[in-house]
Structure formats: structure tokens, C-alpha cells
Amino acid sequence: MLQQKNIKWVFTLSIAFMLINALCIYFEFYYLNLLPAALLIVFLALFSIDKLVLVVVFLTPFAVNLQHLEGGLGLSLPTEPIIFGIMLVYIFKQLHKSSIDSSILKHPITISILIYLLWIFITSITSEFPVVSFKFLVSRLWYIIVFYFLGTQIFKNYSHIKRFVWLYIIAFTAIIFYTLYNHYLVSFDEQIANYIMSPFYNDHTVYGAMLAMFFPFLIFFTFNKKYPASIKFASFLLLLIFIIALVFSYTRAAWLSLVAALLMYFILLLKIRFNTLLIFASLIAAVLLIYRTEIVMKLEKNRQDASQDFDKHIESISNISTDASNLERLNRWSAAFRMFEERPVLGWGPGTYSFVYAPFQHANEKTIISTNMGDRGNAHSEYIGPLCESGVLGALTFIAIVICVLSTGFRLYYTISDRELKNIVLVILLGFVTYIVHGGLNNFLDTDKASVPFWGFVAMLVTIDVYHKHQKEIENK
């Protein structure tokens, strides 16, 4: 009897919804159509939050960014409202009963992230525009809480690591086909190609960065002998598609990041210790700093602009004389360093660069694409941006996260005996390397396109370190 009553209620409510929705459509009010999806999202958030996070991963490549909203921040739909809701549900659940292991909280990566967030909070209080900075803090929080802290709980189930990667790749492949088709319509013109993946990706740089970030995973899935032939064949086809997309992305930073990942692969094969690599990198940075004037003079002799010709496009990477993209990046960096010199300790406030940098530009450094309106991006660097927005500690706290992640990745790769898990660590680490190299020339961690995989990859490494590295027979999972 109770079951029959429940069925009657289901039919009654369904019919009532259809009638009301039909009436709304007649009066051109279409938003009620979103109610079933909204109810499903609420249900998953309350009873199966891990599945909802994976749904968000799949939706991320399809999300459309609405820019220039009130307060200077954009909103990516439908992902960011869902991520914000997941964050609230997760926080309430943790306040009721914490499920985060102390080993996660004590992990060096977690500690570095918490210090990073604390400094963003402090510099938001002292910000030139506190409202903008606190909105920046909230947006950074929802990515870190959902895809790092909640991610470490989701990836306890080892199979979710692969599901996360496959969901992003499959959705992203649809965007690749959309982009390549648009390329075809304009005869693969390099000039038009910069924004041809819109509205899903704002420009070719973040599109190229994500292609590079998932590239190591496709190589792993293609050549792993433990996988069925069908999986390897599908992975091989996707790998070819990604290669074609990378070539026609005309994203020089993405190509450089893959070269860096290849170098990192050989470094790992040679079993070079991370401390040795860190010292070597510091020495190279010191040499570049000492001889920066001579290096700039040498680079100024290169006048090869961006081109559809692959060789010439590669050559244009070092052109700081006539290439507008490179010159504008130098202009933004110069303005950021002047901002830093004026406020070296606390900076101007997280997320405020585009509102502040205009007066710090010099007329002789401006390019044909320069603007005083702050409407063409930010500082174009994951390291220089925090330096001017949150002072010297702003840059150092982010660099500390990078160092902790790389150190953890090296340690896991050298100590894990299970081959499957060792290779997973390798491709996570190489994917992470592509982004941190790319981050020297661009910054996308204020967008869902990059933040979802970035913090997801970090959570994967921490979860493997805490939960999976001593497990046996991981290959069968």
C-alpha cells in the first residue's frame, strides 16, 4: 500500500510539473526546464558527492565563461555555481563530522596550500580593492576545497583517478572537433586561430595548455601493455587527434611545455635526485639573471613573427623585437615588476592586477594590443602575477606548492615498486610539469578549464602517497 501511494505521488507531481512547465513555455519562460537538472545536482551533492564532482569534470570543457560581471570577475557556467554548491555542502559535512585524515592535513603539500591561502586572505584585507580580492579568494577556495581536499577523499578509490582523466579527455575531444572544424572553415588561418575555440575556451593559450597537460596520459593509455586492445586503440586515435590539435593550436608555450616534460622524463629515467635538480635550476636562474642584458640584446636580433609555417612559428618564440604577443607579455611583466617595487611586501591585492597596472606601463613598451582598460587578461604568469598582487610571499607560497608537488612526485616515482602505479605517478607528474612551465608565460588558475585538472592532479599525487603506494595488485583496479 505504501509503495502504491508513493508511485501515485510520483505520477501526480510529474504530471503537475509537465503542465506547469508547458504553461511557462507558452509564456516564453523557459527556466523551469532547468528544475530537473537542478534537483539531480542537489540529490548528488547530498548523497553521492563524488559522482557530482566527476560530472563537473566532464562539464568543464563545455563550460562557457561570462566575463565582465559586476566586481570584475567572470562566471563559468554551468560549472562554477555547481562547484560553489559542492564546496558549501562539503564544508557543512566537515563541520558536522570531519572525514579528512590527519595524514592528509599533515602532508607537506597540504601545509603549503594552507599557507598559500592564508597569505591570500591577509593580502585581501590590505588590498587596493578588497571586494575584488575576497572574490578572488572565494573562487580560489572553491577549486582547492573541491578538487584538492575533497579530491583526496574521492581518489581513495583508485579507479576514480582514471575516471577523472578520461571524463575530461572525452569532453575535451568534442571541443577539439569543434575547433578543428572551425579551423577548416577558415583554411587553418593562424591569425584567426587565436580565438576560434570560443566560447568554450577563451583563447588558444589555455586550449593548448590543456592539450599538453593531458598528453602524457594518452601516451600512457596507448602503450600500457596491461590494457585491452580496444582501450589502447581508442587511446591511440585520441593521441593522434591531440597531436593534430596541438599543431593547429599555434600555442608556442604548449609546445615548449611538452619539451620540458620530455626533459623531465629523461631526468626521472636517469634517477637524478630532486634536490640536485633544484640546485641546478637555481644556478641556471642565477646565470640568466646575471646575464639578462646580454640575453635580451641577443633576442632582439630575432625579428621572425608568428607564422603558419611551423618552423617560423617556433623561431618566433624568442622574438622580442616585432612579435606583438611577446612584446605585450614583456610589457605586462614590466608593469608587474614596477607594481612590486612600489608594494613589495603586501602587494596590491589578489586579483587586482587588471585594475591597477595601466599607470605602470611605459609608453615605449606599449604594443598595438596594449590597453589601459584591463580588459585583455592579467599578468600572464603564475609567478609574476602573485608577486605584484600579494608581494614576495605571494610568489614564494605558490612556488612552495610547486616544489612540494615535484618533490613528492620524484619521491613516489623512485620508491613505488608497482609498475602501474609508478607509471600513473609519472604521467601525473609530467602533466603537472607542462602546466608549471606554461605558467611561466600565462596564468589560468582563475579559470575552471585549468584549475580543475591542476588541483585534481595534485590531489591524485597526495592520495597515492597516503593511501595507495603500499597497496599490492593495483594493476587490477
N, C-alpha and C positions, 0 to 999 in steps of 0.2 A: 504493500500500500504506500509506504513512504517513497519507494523508488518511482512508483507511478505518479505521485504528486510532484516529485522533482522533475520528471520528464514533462509534465504539463506546464510547470513554471518555465522551463527552458523554451518550450514551443511558444508560450504566451509572450515572454519577453522578446523572443526573436521576431515574432510577427509584429509586435508593437514597434520594435526598432526599425524594421523594414518600412512600415507605414509612415512613421515619423520621418525617417530618412528620405523617403520618396517625396514627402511634402516639402522637406528642406531643399531638395534638389530642384523641385518645381519653382521655388522662390529664389533659386540660384545661391543657396547657402550650402556649400559643399564640405564644410569642415567636419560635419558629423560622420562622414565616411572614415575619418581617422580614429573614431572611437574603438572599433575592434582591435586595431593595432595597438592603441594606447593601453587597452585593458590587458592585452597579451604581454606587453612590456612590463606593466605593473605586476602581473602574475609571475613572470620570470624573475623579476627583481626580488620578489618576496620569497619565492620557493625554489628557484633554480638560477641563482645569480651568475654561476659560471657559464651557463648556456647563453645568458644575455650578453655577457662580455664577449663571447665568441661571435654572437650576432653582430655586435658593434664592430668587431674586427672585419667582418665580411662587408659591412656597410661603409666602412671608412673610405675606400677608393671611390665610392659612388657619391659621397657627401659633397654638397655644394656650399661654398663659403659666401656668406653675405657680408660684405665689407662696409666700412664707414658707418657703423651703427653708433648710437649715442655713447659717448665716453671713449671713442677712439678705437674700440675693439670690434672685430668681426665675430660672426657666429656661424659655425659649420653645421648644416642641417642634413640629415636628422641626428647626427652622431653626438654632438656636444650636449644638447639637452638630455639625451639618454645617459651619457657619461656622468653628467652632473647629478642626475637622479640616482644612478648606481652609487656614486660617492656618498650621497646622503644616507641611503639605505645601509651601506657598509659601515659608515660611522656610527649610526644608531645601533647596529648589531654589535659592534665592538664595545660600545658603551654599556650595552646590556650584558654581553659576555664576550670577552676577548678571545679570539681564536688564533692570534699571531704568536708563533713560538718565540721564546726568548732568544733562540739561536738565530732567528731572522733579525730580530731587533739589535742583537749584538754584532751582527755581521759588519765588517768594515764598509761595505758598500752602503748599507742602510745608514750607518752613522754619518758617512759623508753626505748622503742625501738629506738627512735631517739638519745637518749644519748648513747646507746649501739653502734649504727652505727657511731656516731661522734667519739667515742673513738677508734673504729677500724680504722677509717680514720687517726686519729692523730698518732696512733702507726704504721700504714702502712708507714707514712713518715719517722719515725725513725727506721724502720725495718732493720734487718740484710740483708734481701733480698727484697727490695721494690717492685720489679716486681711481685714476688710471693704473697706478701701481698696485693697489689692492685688487683690482680686477685682474691684473696680470698674475698676482699671487694665487687667486682663486682658480684661474684657468690652469696654472701650473700644478696646483694641488689636485685637481680632478684627474689629470693624467697620471700623476705619480701615485695617488692613492688607489686608483682603479687598476692601472696596468703594472704597477710595481708591487704595492703592498697586497692588494687582492690577487694580483697575478702570481705571487709566490705561493698563495694557497691553491689557486687553480692548477698550477703546474706541478703540484704534488702528484696529480695524475699525469704520468709521463706522456701519455698519448695526446694530452691537450697541447703539448709543445708543438707537435707536428700539425695538429688541427689548426692551431693559431696561424702557423706559417702557410698552410695550404689554403685556408679561407682568404687570407689577404692576397695570395698569389692568384687564385682563381678569379676573384673580383677584379683585381688589377689587370688581369689578362683581357677582360672585357673592355676596360678603359684603353688598353693598348690597341685593340682592334679599332675602337672608335677613333683614336688618334691617328693611326696609320691610314685609315680611310680618309680622314680629313687631309692628311699629308698628300695622299694620292690625288685628291681634288685640286690641289694647288701645285702639282708636279714636284712635290717634296722641296718646296722653296724654303731655304734656311731662314730667311728674314721673317716669313710668316709663321714658321715652325715654333717660335718662342712661346706663343700663347694658343696654339692650335688644340691643346688638350683641355682647354677651358670648356665648360665651367667646373669640371671635376678637379683639375689641378690648375692652380693659378698661372704657372709658367713652366717652362721646360726644365728649370733647375731642380725643383722639388720632384718633378716627374722622373728625371734622370737619377736623382739621389735614391729614390725608392727602387728603381730598376737595379741599381748597383747593390743596394742593401740585401735584396733577396736573391741575387745572382749566385752566391756561394751555395745556398740551399738547393737550387735547381741542379747544380753540378753534383752535389751530394746525392740527391734523389735519383739522378740519371745513372751514376756509376756505382751505386751501392749494390753489391752482389747479393745481399740478403733480401732485396725487394723483388716482387714478382715482375715478370717481363712486361706486363701491362702498365705497371707503375713507372718502370724505367723508360718505356717508350713514350708515355704521356709526358714525363718529365723532360725527355729529350726534345720533344716537339715544343714544349714551353720554353726550354732553354734557347732554341733557335729563334722563337718569337721575341724573347727578351734581348737577344743579340741584335736582331734587326731593329727593335725599338731603341736600344742604346745608341746604335749608329745614327738613326734618324732623330734622336733627341737633340743632337748637336750640343750636348752638355759636356763641356770640356772638364769640368770639375768631377763629374761622374766617371769619366774615363780615367782621370788621374787617381781617383779613389780606388778603382779596381787594380791599377798598377800597384798602389800601396798595399792592397790586400794580398796581391801575389807576392810581394816582397815579404810581408808578414808570414805568409805560408812557408816560404823558404827559411825564414828565421826560426820558425817553430820546428821545421824538419831538422835544422842544424842544432836544435836544443840549446839555443842561446838563452841565458838567464834574463829575466825581465829587468833586474837591476842593472845588468850590463847594457841592455838596450836603452834604458832610461838615461844612463850616464852618457852614452854615445849620442843620443838625441839632444841632450842638454849641450854637449860640446858643439854639435852642428849648429844649434840655435845661437850659441855664443859667437861662433865664427861668422854666421850670417849677419848678426848684429854689428860686429866689429867692422865688417867689410860691406856694410849696406850701401854706402855711397858708390863704391866701385861696381857693385852688382847692379844698382839702378842705372848707372851710366851704360853698362853693357846691354841691359834690357832695352834701353831707349833706342838702340840701333835697330831693333826689330820693328818693322812697320807693316807686318802682314796682318790684315784684318780678318775677322771671321769669314768663313767661306763654305760653300757647299762641297768643295774639294776637301776630302778627308785629311790629306797631308797638310794642306794650307791651314785647315781649321786647327789641327794640332799645333802647328807653328805659331798660330795667333795667341796661344795660351800665354806666352811671355811678352806679348806686345803691350807695352805701357806708353806708347807714343801716340797711336792713332785709333786703337780699338776702344770704342765708346764704352763698352761694358766693363772692360778692365780699368779704364780711366775713372769711371764713375765709382767703381768699387774702391779705388785708391782715394778718391775724393771723400767717400763716406768714412773710410778708415781715418783719414787725416782729421776730419771733423770730430770723430770719436776720441782721438788722442788729445785734441785740444780741450774737449769737454772733460776728459780725465785729468788733465793738468790743472784745470780750474777747481775740480772737486775730486781729488784722488782717493779720499777715504770712504765717503758715503755715496758718491756719485749723484746723478740727477734723479734717480728713481727708476725702478724696474718698469720696462715698457714705455718709457718716456722719450726714447731717442728721437723718434719721428716728429715729436712735438718741439724739440729743443735744438736739434742740430743745425738748422738753417743759418743762424748768425755765425756759426763756427766754420762755415765754408769760405774759402778764399776764391776771389773772382778768377784768378789764374788757374785754379784747379777744377773749376766747374766744366761740365761737358754739355753736349747737346741734349742729354737726357736728365740733367740735374734739375732739381725743383726746390722751391722754398716752402712747399705746401705739406711736405711729409707724407705724400701720397704714393710714393714709389718704393716701398719697402723700408727696411731698417738698416742696421749697421753692417749687414752682410758678413757676419762672423759670429759663431757661437762663443768666441773667446773675447773678441774686442767689444762686442755688444755689452756683456755684463761688466766689462772693465769701466766703461763710461757711465753705465746706468747704476751700478752698485759698488763702484770703487774697486780697489785692488783685490779685496777679499771676494768680491762678486766673481771675478775671473778665476781666482785661486780655488774657490769652493767648487766651481764647475770642473776645473781641471783635476781637482782631487777625486771627483766621481769617476772621471775618465781613467785616471791612474789606478784607482781601486778595481775598476772593472777589468782593465787589461791585466793587472796583477793576478786577479782571481782566475781569469781565463787561462793565463800562462800556467799557473799552478795546477789547475784542473787537467789541462791537456798533458802535462808532464807526469801526472800521478795516477790518472784513471787508467785502469787496465782493460775494462770492457771496450772493445773496438767501436761498437755502435755509439755508445755514449761519448767516447773520445772524439769521434767524428762530428757528432752533434755540437759538442763544445767548440770544435774547430770552426764550423760554419757560422755558429752564433758569433764567435769572436771576429771572424773575417767580415761578416756583415756589419758588425759594430764598428770595425776599423774603417770601412768605406764611409760610414757616416761621420766619424770624428775627423777624418781627412777632409771630407766635403764641408764639414762645419767650419773649417778654416776660411772658406770662401763664401759661405752662405749660412743662414740660420733659419731653421724651420720648426724648432721645438715649440713654437707658439701655435702650431697647426696640428690637427688630428692626423694628417697624412704621415707625418714623420714621428710625432710623439707616441702614437700607438705602438709602432714596431720598436722604436728606440727603447722606451721603458719596458716593453714586453721582452725584448732581448736581454735586458739587464736582469729582469725577474727570472728569466729562464736560467741564467748562469748561477744566480744565488740559490735557486731551488735545487739545481743539480748539485751544487756544493753542499747544501744542507741535508737534502733528502735522498738523492739518487746515486751519489758517487760510490757508495759501498754496496749497492744492490747487485745481485747476480742475475744473469739471464735477462738483461734489459733489452736484448735484441728481440725478444718475443713479445714485447709490449707495444 
